[in-house]
Amino acid sequence: MKSMSFWERILELGKLIFSSPIFIGLFVIFLLIMTFLLLNIKRKNKIITYLFFGTILALFAFVLLGYHQSILTQLDNLIGTIVLNVFFPSWIVYFLVIVISYGIIMKTILHKESSKLKNIVNIVSFSILQFLFASFLIVVLSHNLDLSNRIALYARSELVTILQFSMTLFLIWMLFLAGYHLIQKISQVVDRSSL
């Protein structure tokens, strides 16, 4: 890949945009979206908001109609990748799970408005994940395993069990938090509408 200047990249992007009717259509739709958003900042008009959402729906319809088979293939690949990373994560994915769990527990500690149930679930999930992460590190270090070698990691049944249990717990925890926040938002909307 050759190095290109900023202006050469702009020129290449312009060639791509005007190379086919599909790219021209997408470009027009994105210009409309940007225009609606800019107008909505200035006027806060419901009609502009409806036009914005209509344009977004038109974009999705445009992409779905033109590329539905490719989208289904990509969704299938995405689901396969998610399943692979949930049940057989790399150490990088596992490390990210641990970092995210630290972020959630810090938010739990710093924000006192959370419900007791949410705090308990966060603390218990975090504690179990930390125990499993420490166990993971002990097994890796005691057997002198190379973290970059996935075959060596998954050859040890203890590590497979730790990783799969950790990822399953993390997935359940995230589903709980998503459901909890969804219920909170719905109850806020219902409370506002009943006033």
SVG drawing of the C-alpha trace seen along z (x, -y; Angstrom):
<svg xmlns="http://www.w3.org/2000/svg" viewBox="-51 -28 58 59">
<polyline fill="none" stroke="black" stroke-width="0.4" points="0.0,0.0 1.5,-3.3 1.6,-6.3 -0.9,-9.0 -1.2,-12.6 -4.3,-14.0 -5.4,-15.6 -4.7,-12.3 -7.0,-10.5 -9.7,-13.1 -9.4,-12.7 -9.5,-8.9 -12.6,-9.1 -14.3,-11.4 -13.5,-8.9 -15.1,-6.2 -18.2,-8.2 -18.9,-9.0 -17.9,-5.6 -21.3,-4.1 -25.0,-5.0 -25.0,-3.1 -22.2,-5.3 -23.9,-8.5 -27.1,-7.4 -25.4,-6.7 -23.6,-10.0 -26.9,-11.9 -28.5,-10.1 -25.6,-11.0 -25.8,-14.6 -29.5,-14.6 -28.8,-13.1 -26.1,-15.7 -28.5,-18.5 -31.3,-17.3 -29.1,-17.0 -27.7,-20.5 -31.1,-22.0 -32.4,-20.2 -29.7,-21.8 -30.8,-25.2 -34.6,-24.8 -35.5,-21.7 -38.4,-21.0 -40.3,-17.7 -40.7,-17.6 -37.0,-17.7 -36.6,-14.9 -39.2,-12.8 -37.3,-13.5 -34.1,-12.4 -35.5,-9.1 -37.2,-8.6 -33.9,-9.1 -32.2,-6.6 -34.9,-4.1 -34.4,-4.8 -30.7,-4.2 -31.3,-0.8 -33.9,0.1 -31.4,-0.9 -28.6,1.2 -30.9,4.2 -32.5,4.3 -29.2,4.0 -27.1,6.3 -29.4,8.6 -27.4,11.8 -24.1,10.2 -25.6,8.9 -26.9,12.3 -23.4,13.8 -21.7,11.1 -24.3,11.6 -23.5,15.3 -19.8,14.6 -20.4,12.1 -22.4,14.6 -19.7,17.2 -17.0,14.8 -19.1,13.9 -19.7,17.5 -16.0,18.3 -14.9,15.4 -17.4,16.2 -16.5,19.9 -12.9,19.7 -11.6,16.2 -8.1,15.0 -6.3,13.6 -6.8,10.1 -10.6,10.6 -10.4,12.0 -8.2,9.1 -10.8,6.6 -13.5,8.4 -11.5,7.9 -10.9,4.2 -14.6,3.7 -15.5,5.4 -13.2,2.9 -14.9,0.0 -18.3,1.3 -17.3,1.9 -15.7,-1.6 -18.9,-3.1 -20.8,-1.1 -18.6,-2.3 -18.7,-6.0 -22.4,-6.2 -24.5,-5.8 -27.9,-6.1 -27.9,-2.5 -30.4,0.0 -29.3,2.6 -30.0,5.5 -27.8,3.9 -25.0,3.2 -25.1,6.8 -25.1,8.3 -22.2,6.1 -20.1,6.9 -20.7,10.6 -20.0,10.8 -16.9,8.7 -15.6,10.8 -16.1,14.1 -14.5,12.8 -11.5,11.6 -11.2,14.9 -11.3,16.7 -8.8,14.2 -6.4,14.9 -6.9,18.6 -6.2,18.2 -3.0,16.3 -1.8,18.9 -2.4,21.8 -0.6,19.9 2.3,19.0 2.7,22.3 2.7,24.2 4.8,21.6 2.3,21.2 2.7,18.8 -0.4,16.5 0.0,15.9 -0.3,19.7 -4.0,20.4 -3.4,24.1 -1.3,24.4 -3.8,22.5 -6.7,24.6 -4.8,27.8 -5.2,27.4 -8.7,28.3 -8.5,26.1 -7.9,23.0 -10.8,23.9 -13.1,24.3 -11.9,21.0 -12.3,19.1 -15.6,20.5 -17.1,20.0 -15.7,16.4 -17.1,15.5 -20.5,17.1 -20.7,15.2 -19.7,12.0 -22.3,12.5 -25.0,13.1 -23.9,10.1 -24.0,7.8 -27.5,9.2 -28.6,8.4 -27.3,4.9 -28.8,4.3 -32.2,5.6 -32.0,3.6 -31.3,0.3 -34.0,1.1 -36.5,1.6 -35.4,-1.6 -35.8,-3.6 -39.2,-2.1 -40.4,-2.9 -39.2,-6.5 -41.1,-6.9 -44.2,-5.3 -43.9,-7.6 -43.5,-10.7 -46.5,-9.8 -48.7,-9.1 -48.0,-12.6"/>
</svg>
